[in-house]
């Protein structure tokens, strides 16, 4: 279990409609940046409203962050701002004794976090939400030129439709 941005909330203290504001301090931001391999994480905050129905807890809100990643082509810093809504459903971890038991999740259950039945960790769920929201392949303004110099073709020339376009051009020229 990671504790970079731990905000554990005991189930018996969660009230319906409870509002929380989580703001990562410098040490938390540094730890999350290291885990996510970010150049820096200048700001991370989340605002959430909690609802509880039995052992299920739902958190709805927004995560906001200001960060820098390294460009995939040049290594230069690329600034990014994240402002994403989230909805996370916390459910007790299954205890049927089978470690590889399949769990049926529907389309509405995409953001499900299992917990120990006693407490949820909203902070770590927020950090994971940030990980999913950031640009997976950040590119600086000089990325295209660096990739071209390295011999990497742009998608328009290397993708499957580029091959079809070349075939069509060949037929049009005859």
Secondary structure, 3 states (H helix, E strand, C coil): CCCCCCCEEEHHHCCCCEEEEEECCHHHHHHHHHHHCCCEEEEEEEEEEEEEECCEEEEEEEEEEEEEEECCCCCCEEEEEEEEEEEEEEEECCCCCCCCCCCCCCHHHCCEEEECCCEEEHHHHHHHHHHHHCCCCCCCCCHHHHHHHCCCCCHHHHCHHHHHHHHHHHHHHC
